[in-house]
Amino acid sequence: MDTDQVMKFDALIVGGGIGGLQTALDLADQNFKVAVVEKEATIGGKMILLSKVFPTLDCASCITTPKMAAAAHHDNITLFTYCDLKTLDRDTDGITAAVTQRPRYVDPVKCIGCRQCEYACPVYVSDEVQGGFSLRKAIYIPFSTAIPQLALMDVENCSLCGKCARVCPTEAIDYFQQPKDFVIQARTAILATGFKLTPLDQKKEYGQGEIENVITSLQMERLLAPNGPYQRVIRPSDGKEPDSIAYVQCAGSRDKSLGIPYCSRVCCMYAIKQAMLLSGSLPLADITIYYMDIRAFGKGYEQFFQNAKAMGIEFVKAKVAKITPGENQAVTIRYEDQEGAGGVLTREHDLVVLSSGMVPDWNPMGVCPVSIEEDAFIKSVMPKIAPTLTDLEGVFVAGVAAGPKDIVDTIAEAGAAAMEASNYLNAQKRKQAA
């Protein structure tokens, strides 16, 4: 792509997670030309990393993968992966976005996704897709269902041995590939930039990420997933199947000391979901959830919670004050019991999962002139009537970019954003025809 290349579309979607894909498909089905810009090397977002979804316990990949494939093969959708959005602004012609394609060091036209380069690479590094529990190569395809199926090179860890280039059957390896800038012009844009979890080392009282058997909820998703790193649940320190597992709720939410006073909404339900899955994979393990309040707000969520209690999962109403290393690689939890015995108590568990909260994955400051709330999520100007409207004409927001929500609400809001964008595009057409 030339630096001055300009591509024109009806709609620009920023973010290729489940919300962005749903919006793109809804608009494309109405015969609008759609561009999807995604910063990762593959579309799918966080949902493709999950094991199952609550409250139905359906396979997350079985829901997400068809959406990914549908978007990739839709005639009206163009995917731009591994790209950075530099600026997005509105002018008299509509939306203008400056985008930079980061180098994969692999020619996307020549690459056939055969993975011969990956097999030949001698360098192993931690695999972030698998929660850091397993290794990947320095040149790799992110995962088996990644879209697009194109390799990319981790230049920071590449040893420049040249083995990948020698085995590539199409000579797709390009060590001298450079970033390429291009411009997308559209008549409307939808921001579906998603979320990231609060970091494991954020709270010093919880070990600051230095206790080996304290993990995040997303890491547990990978342990539970059928395509996870071990195909079973073990604790990281020694590979032992844990006999006692604890969940600490509100580990990254409802905490003014962290600057996150809001509830992330999904933490209670995903902890209950994971606990139920764990009780199936480790039927003899004791599973405890330490919670301040259980927020089962959606359809069928309260029954899901009651089912978990009926399965023998222990719920302890308590505020966890401190997490420290225990004996024999166990983890000690010190908490204030608000029911039962009361007072300050301590218990040991083999594995502790922190129910991390949601924070925005993208800050529009300096990139796009939309307003944000005090919590840094994109501001909706009419949250009760039209929650997808921003204060920039022709730009809409969908999913967790506007605030914490679950998958069901994200998909519903993505449909609403597509409807608003479609109405906006049709209104523009009528003005031009008048």
C-alpha positions as CSV (number, residue, x, y, z in Angstrom):
1,M,0.0,0.0,0.0
2,D,1.3,3.4,-0.9
3,T,1.5,6.0,1.9
4,D,-1.0,8.2,0.0
5,Q,-3.4,5.4,-0.8
6,V,-7.0,6.3,0.0
7,M,-9.7,3.7,0.3
8,K,-13.4,4.5,0.5
9,F,-16.1,2.6,2.4
10,D,-19.5,3.3,3.7
11,A,-18.6,2.4,7.3
12,L,-15.5,2.0,9.3
13,I,-15.5,-0.4,12.3
14,V,-12.7,0.0,14.8
15,G,-12.2,-3.3,16.6
16,G,-12.6,-6.9,15.4
17,G,-14.0,-8.5,18.5
18,I,-17.5,-10.0,18.8
19,G,-19.1,-6.5,18.9
20,G,-17.3,-5.1,15.9
21,L,-17.9,-8.3,13.9
22,Q,-21.6,-8.2,14.6
23,T,-21.9,-4.6,13.6
24,A,-19.9,-5.2,10.4
25,L,-22.1,-8.2,9.4
26,D,-25.3,-6.3,10.1
27,L,-24.2,-3.4,7.9
28,A,-22.7,-5.6,5.2
29,D,-25.9,-7.6,4.9
30,Q,-27.6,-4.3,4.1
31,N,-25.2,-3.9,1.2
32,F,-23.0,-1.3,2.8
33,K,-19.2,-1.5,2.2
34,V,-17.5,-2.0,5.5
35,A,-13.9,-1.8,6.7
36,V,-12.8,-3.4,10.0
37,V,-9.6,-2.2,11.5
38,E,-8.1,-4.5,14.2
39,K,-4.9,-4.0,16.2
40,E,-4.3,-7.7,16.8
41,A,-3.0,-10.1,14.1
42,T,-6.4,-11.9,14.1
43,I,-10.0,-10.9,14.5
44,G,-12.1,-12.5,17.3
45,G,-11.2,-10.3,20.3
46,K,-11.4,-11.7,23.8
47,M,-14.4,-14.0,23.2
48,I,-12.3,-16.4,21.1
49,L,-10.1,-16.9,24.1
50,L,-12.9,-18.1,26.4
51,S,-13.9,-21.7,27.1
52,K,-17.7,-21.4,27.5
53,V,-20.2,-18.6,27.9
54,F,-22.7,-18.1,30.8
55,P,-25.5,-19.0,31.6
56,T,-25.9,-21.6,28.8
57,L,-22.4,-23.0,28.9
58,D,-22.2,-23.0,25.1
59,C,-18.8,-23.3,23.5
60,A,-17.4,-19.7,23.1
61,S,-15.4,-20.7,20.0
62,C,-18.4,-22.3,18.4
63,I,-20.2,-19.0,18.5
64,T,-17.2,-16.7,17.6
65,T,-15.5,-18.7,14.8
66,P,-18.6,-18.7,12.5
67,K,-18.8,-14.9,13.0
68,M,-15.1,-14.6,12.1
69,A,-15.4,-16.7,9.0
70,A,-18.6,-14.9,7.9
71,A,-16.9,-11.6,8.2
72,A,-13.7,-12.8,6.4
73,H,-15.7,-14.2,3.5
74,H,-18.4,-11.5,3.1
75,D,-18.1,-9.6,-0.1
76,N,-18.9,-6.3,1.5
77,I,-16.3,-6.6,4.4
78,T,-12.6,-5.8,4.2
79,L,-10.4,-6.8,7.2
80,F,-7.4,-4.8,8.1
81,T,-5.6,-6.7,10.9
82,Y,-2.4,-5.9,12.8
83,C,-3.1,-2.2,12.2
84,D,-2.9,0.9,14.3
85,L,-5.4,3.7,14.1
86,K,-3.5,6.9,14.2
87,T,-6.3,9.5,13.8
88,L,-10.0,9.4,13.2
89,D,-11.7,12.7,12.5
90,R,-14.8,14.1,10.8
91,D,-14.7,16.6,8.0
92,T,-17.1,17.8,5.3
93,D,-16.7,14.6,3.3
94,G,-17.4,12.3,6.3
95,I,-14.9,10.3,8.4
96,T,-11.2,10.2,7.6
97,A,-9.0,7.7,9.4
98,A,-5.2,7.4,9.1
99,V,-4.1,3.8,9.6
100,T,-0.7,2.2,9.9
101,Q,-0.2,-1.4,8.9
102,R,2.5,-2.9,11.2
103,P,5.0,-5.2,9.4
104,R,4.4,-8.9,9.8
105,Y,7.7,-9.5,8.1
106,V,5.7,-12.0,6.0
107,D,4.2,-11.1,2.6
108,P,0.4,-11.5,3.1
109,V,-0.1,-12.2,-0.6
110,K,2.5,-15.0,-0.7
111,C,1.8,-16.6,2.7
112,I,-0.4,-19.7,2.4
113,G,-0.6,-20.4,6.2
114,C,1.3,-23.7,5.9
115,R,3.2,-23.1,9.1
116,Q,6.5,-24.5,7.8
117,C,8.3,-21.4,9.0
118,E,6.8,-21.9,12.5
119,Y,7.9,-25.6,12.6
120,A,11.4,-24.7,11.5
121,C,11.9,-21.8,13.9
122,P,14.2,-22.8,16.8
123,V,13.2,-19.9,19.2
124,Y,10.6,-20.4,21.8
125,V,8.9,-17.6,23.7
126,S,5.9,-17.3,26.1
127,D,2.6,-17.6,24.4
128,E,0.3,-14.7,25.5
129,V,-2.7,-16.3,23.8
130,Q,-2.4,-19.3,26.2
131,G,-2.0,-17.0,29.2
132,G,1.7,-17.5,29.3
133,F,1.4,-21.1,30.3
134,S,2.9,-22.5,27.1
135,L,5.4,-21.5,24.4
136,R,5.2,-20.3,20.8
137,K,7.8,-19.7,18.2
138,A,9.3,-16.4,17.2
139,I,7.4,-16.7,13.9
140,Y,3.9,-18.1,14.3
141,I,0.2,-18.0,13.5
142,P,-1.6,-16.9,16.7
143,F,-3.9,-20.0,17.0
144,S,-5.4,-22.7,14.8
145,T,-8.7,-20.8,14.0
146,A,-7.0,-17.3,13.6
147,I,-8.4,-15.2,10.8
148,P,-6.5,-14.4,8.7
149,Q,-4.2,-17.5,8.7
150,L,-1.1,-15.5,8.1
151,A,2.2,-15.9,10.0
152,L,3.9,-13.0,11.7
153,M,7.4,-12.6,13.1
154,D,8.2,-11.5,16.6
155,V,11.3,-9.4,15.7
156,E,12.2,-8.8,19.3
157,N,12.8,-12.5,19.9
158,C,13.9,-13.5,16.4
159,S,17.5,-14.7,16.2
160,L,17.7,-14.0,12.5
161,C,18.9,-17.5,11.8
162,G,17.1,-17.6,8.5
163,K,15.6,-21.1,8.9
164,C,12.1,-19.8,8.3
165,A,13.1,-18.1,5.0
166,R,14.8,-21.3,3.8
167,V,11.8,-23.6,4.4
168,C,9.1,-21.2,3.2
169,P,7.7,-22.7,-0.1
170,T,6.4,-19.4,-1.4
171,E,9.3,-17.2,-0.3
172,A,7.0,-15.1,1.8
173,I,9.5,-14.1,4.5
174,D,10.5,-10.5,4.2
175,Y,13.0,-9.3,6.9
176,F,13.0,-5.8,5.5
177,Q,9.2,-5.2,5.5
178,Q,8.3,-1.6,6.7
179,P,5.2,-0.1,8.2
180,K,2.8,1.2,5.6
181,D,0.4,4.1,6.0
182,F,-3.0,4.5,4.3
183,V,-6.2,6.4,4.7
184,I,-9.7,5.1,5.0
185,Q,-12.6,7.5,4.1
186,A,-16.0,6.5,5.3
187,R,-19.4,8.1,5.8
188,T,-19.8,6.7,9.3
189,A,-17.7,4.9,12.0
190,I,-18.5,2.6,14.9
191,L,-16.0,2.3,17.8
192,A,-16.0,-1.3,19.1
193,T,-12.6,-1.2,20.8
194,G,-13.4,-3.6,23.7
195,F,-11.7,-4.0,27.0
196,K,-8.7,-5.3,28.8
197,L,-8.5,-6.9,32.3
198,T,-7.0,-5.1,35.2
199,P,-3.4,-6.3,35.6
200,L,-2.5,-9.1,38.0
201,D,0.1,-6.9,39.7
202,Q,-2.2,-3.9,40.3
203,K,-2.9,-4.5,43.9
204,K,0.0,-5.0,46.3
205,E,-2.2,-6.7,48.9
206,Y,-2.9,-9.5,46.4
207,G,0.8,-10.3,45.8
208,Q,1.4,-7.9,42.8
209,G,1.6,-10.9,40.4
210,E,4.6,-12.5,42.2
211,I,2.7,-15.4,43.8
212,E,3.0,-18.2,41.2
213,N,-0.4,-19.9,42.0
214,V,-2.4,-16.7,41.8
215,I,-3.7,-16.3,38.3
216,T,-6.2,-14.1,36.4
217,S,-9.7,-15.2,35.2
218,L,-8.6,-15.1,31.6
219,Q,-5.7,-17.5,32.4
220,M,-8.2,-19.9,34.0
221,E,-10.3,-19.7,30.8
222,R,-7.3,-21.0,28.9
223,L,-6.8,-23.8,31.5
224,L,-10.5,-24.8,31.1
225,A,-10.5,-24.5,27.3
226,P,-10.4,-27.8,25.3
227,N,-7.6,-26.2,23.1
228,G,-5.8,-24.9,26.2
229,P,-2.1,-25.4,27.0
230,Y,-2.5,-28.6,29.0
231,Q,-6.0,-30.0,28.2
232,R,-6.5,-30.1,31.9
233,V,-6.5,-27.8,35.0
234,I,-3.2,-27.7,36.9
235,R,-1.5,-25.1,39.1
236,P,1.4,-23.3,37.5
237,S,4.0,-23.9,40.2
238,D,4.3,-27.7,39.9
239,G,1.7,-29.1,37.5
240,K,-0.3,-30.6,40.3
241,E,-4.1,-30.8,40.0
242,P,-5.4,-28.4,42.7
243,D,-7.5,-29.9,45.5
244,S,-8.7,-26.5,46.6
245,I,-9.5,-23.5,44.4
246,A,-10.5,-20.0,45.5
247,Y,-12.0,-17.1,43.6
248,V,-11.5,-13.6,44.9
249,Q,-14.2,-11.3,43.6
250,C,-13.9,-7.5,43.0
251,A,-10.1,-8.0,42.6
252,G,-10.0,-5.2,40.1
253,S,-13.4,-3.4,40.5
254,R,-15.3,-1.5,43.1
255,D,-12.0,-0.3,44.5
256,K,-11.4,3.4,44.8
257,S,-7.7,2.8,45.8
258,L,-7.2,1.5,42.2
259,G,-9.2,4.3,40.6
260,I,-11.9,1.8,39.5
261,P,-14.9,2.5,41.7
262,Y,-17.4,0.9,39.3
263,C,-18.7,-2.7,39.0
264,S,-17.5,-4.6,36.0
265,R,-20.8,-6.5,35.9
266,V,-19.5,-9.8,34.4
267,C,-17.1,-10.9,37.2
268,C,-19.6,-12.7,39.4
269,M,-21.1,-14.6,36.5
270,Y,-17.8,-15.7,34.9
271,A,-16.5,-16.8,38.3
272,I,-19.6,-18.9,38.8
273,K,-19.3,-20.3,35.3
274,Q,-15.7,-21.3,35.8
275,A,-16.4,-22.8,39.2
276,M,-19.1,-25.0,37.7
277,L,-16.8,-26.1,34.9
278,L,-14.1,-26.8,37.5
279,S,-16.5,-28.9,39.5
280,G,-17.0,-31.0,36.4
281,S,-13.3,-31.4,35.5
282,L,-12.1,-31.7,39.1
283,P,-15.1,-33.3,40.9
284,L,-13.1,-33.9,44.2
285,A,-11.8,-30.3,44.4
286,D,-13.2,-27.8,46.9
287,I,-14.2,-24.6,45.2
288,T,-14.8,-21.4,47.2
289,I,-15.9,-18.0,45.9
290,Y,-15.2,-15.0,48.2
291,Y,-17.6,-12.3,47.3
292,M,-18.9,-8.9,48.5
293,D,-22.2,-9.0,46.5
294,I,-23.4,-11.4,43.9
295,R,-24.8,-9.5,40.9
296,A,-26.8,-11.9,38.8
297,F,-28.7,-9.4,36.7
298,G,-29.5,-11.1,33.4
299,K,-32.0,-13.6,32.2
300,G,-31.4,-16.9,33.8
301,Y,-28.5,-15.6,35.8
302,E,-30.1,-16.0,39.3
303,Q,-30.9,-19.6,38.5
304,F,-27.4,-20.2,37.3
305,F,-26.2,-18.9,40.7
306,Q,-28.5,-21.2,42.6
307,N,-27.4,-24.1,40.4
308,A,-23.8,-23.5,41.4
309,K,-24.7,-23.5,45.1
310,A,-26.6,-26.8,44.6
311,M,-23.5,-28.3,43.0
312,G,-21.6,-27.7,46.3
313,I,-19.6,-24.6,45.4
314,E,-19.0,-22.7,48.6
315,F,-19.9,-19.0,48.6
316,V,-18.3,-16.9,51.4
317,K,-19.5,-13.4,51.9
318,A,-16.2,-11.7,52.7
319,K,-13.8,-9.0,51.8
320,V,-10.3,-10.5,51.1
321,A,-7.7,-8.3,52.7
322,K,-4.5,-10.0,51.8
323,I,-3.1,-12.9,49.7
324,T,0.3,-14.3,50.7
325,P,2.4,-17.4,49.8
326,G,1.6,-20.4,52.1
327,E,3.3,-23.7,52.9
328,N,3.9,-26.3,50.2
329,Q,3.3,-23.8,47.4
330,A,-0.2,-23.1,48.7
331,V,-1.7,-19.6,48.8
332,T,-3.0,-18.1,52.1
333,I,-6.1,-15.9,52.0
334,R,-6.8,-13.5,54.9
335,Y,-10.4,-12.2,54.9
336,E,-13.1,-10.6,56.9
337,D,-16.0,-13.0,57.2
338,Q,-19.3,-11.1,57.0
339,E,-21.4,-14.1,57.7
340,G,-21.1,-17.4,59.6
341,A,-18.2,-17.3,62.2
342,G,-17.4,-13.6,61.5
343,G,-14.2,-11.9,62.3
344,V,-10.8,-12.1,60.5
345,L,-10.0,-15.6,59.3
346,T,-7.3,-17.2,57.1
347,R,-7.6,-20.2,54.8
348,E,-5.2,-21.9,52.4
349,H,-5.9,-22.9,48.8
350,D,-3.8,-24.7,46.1
351,L,-4.9,-22.2,43.5
352,V,-6.4,-18.7,43.6
353,V,-8.1,-16.9,40.7
354,L,-8.5,-13.1,40.8
355,S,-11.8,-12.0,39.2
356,S,-10.2,-9.1,37.4
357,G,-12.3,-6.1,36.3
358,M,-12.8,-4.4,32.9
359,V,-11.0,-1.3,31.8
360,P,-11.1,0.3,28.3
361,D,-8.7,-1.1,25.8
362,W,-8.4,2.1,23.9
363,N,-8.1,5.8,24.8
364,P,-9.3,8.1,22.0
365,M,-7.4,11.1,23.4
366,G,-5.3,12.5,20.6
367,V,-6.7,10.1,18.1
368,C,-10.5,10.7,17.9
369,P,-12.4,13.8,19.2
370,V,-15.1,11.8,21.0
371,S,-15.7,12.5,24.7
372,I,-15.0,9.9,27.4
373,E,-16.5,9.5,30.9
374,E,-14.7,9.8,34.2
375,D,-14.1,6.1,34.1
376,A,-12.4,6.5,30.6
377,F,-15.1,4.6,28.7
378,I,-16.5,6.4,25.6
379,K,-19.3,8.7,26.5
380,S,-22.8,8.0,25.3
381,V,-24.8,11.2,25.0
382,M,-28.2,9.5,25.3
383,P,-27.5,6.4,27.4
384,K,-31.1,5.6,28.2
385,I,-32.6,6.3,24.8
386,A,-29.8,5.7,22.2
387,P,-26.8,4.3,24.0
388,T,-24.7,4.0,20.9
389,L,-24.6,7.8,20.1
390,T,-21.4,9.7,20.8
391,D,-21.0,13.5,20.7
392,L,-19.2,13.3,17.3
393,E,-21.7,13.2,14.4
394,G,-21.7,10.0,12.4
395,V,-19.6,8.2,15.0
396,F,-21.2,5.5,17.1
397,V,-20.0,3.2,19.9
398,A,-20.8,-0.4,20.7
399,G,-20.0,-3.0,23.3
400,V,-17.6,-2.6,26.2
401,A,-16.0,0.4,24.6
402,A,-19.0,2.3,26.2
403,G,-18.9,0.5,29.5
404,P,-18.7,-2.9,31.1
405,K,-21.2,-5.4,29.8
406,D,-21.6,-9.1,29.0
407,I,-21.5,-10.8,25.6
408,V,-25.3,-10.8,25.2
409,D,-25.6,-7.1,25.8
410,T,-22.5,-6.5,23.6
411,I,-24.1,-8.2,20.7
412,A,-27.4,-6.5,21.2
413,E,-25.7,-3.1,21.4
414,A,-23.7,-3.9,18.3
415,G,-27.0,-4.5,16.4
416,A,-28.3,-1.1,17.8
417,A,-25.1,0.6,16.5
418,A,-25.5,-1.0,13.1
419,M,-29.1,0.3,13.0
420,E,-28.1,3.8,14.0
421,A,-25.3,3.8,11.4
422,S,-27.6,2.4,8.7
423,N,-30.2,5.1,9.5
424,Y,-27.5,7.7,9.3
425,L,-26.2,6.4,5.9
426,N,-29.7,6.3,4.5
427,A,-30.5,9.8,5.6
428,Q,-27.3,11.0,3.9
429,K,-28.4,9.3,0.7
430,R,-31.8,11.0,0.9
431,K,-30.1,14.4,1.4
432,Q,-27.9,13.9,-1.6
433,A,-30.9,12.8,-3.8
434,A,-33.0,15.8,-2.8
